[in-house]
Amino acid sequence: MEFAGKSGDVTISDQYGKVVKANHYEELPTESLRIDVSNFKSGVYFVNLKVDGRRQITKRLAVVNEDYQYRRL
């Protein structure tokens, strides 16, 4: 990871811009970050990584909640 060892903030926002999760890292890890989104509702989210106070990366994240209830028809 090109930002390894630097301080950074990761925020996840919903499609309306509301921040639903935020983490601060004094030192970003050398491996990929794992973020638990299992409690998120299905929808589109945006993951923002800021390093040294500047936005570096924004990625779109689609979450599909697979906790379906089956009903007898």
Sequence and secondary structure as in RCSB ss.txt:
>XXXX:A:sequence
MEFAGKSGDVTISDQYGKVVKANHYEELPTESLRIDVSNFKSGVYFVNLKVDGRRQITKRLAVVNEDYQYRRL
>XXXX:A:secstr
 TTTTS EEEEEEETTS EEEEEEESS  SS      TTS SEEEEEEEEETTEEEEEEEEEE          
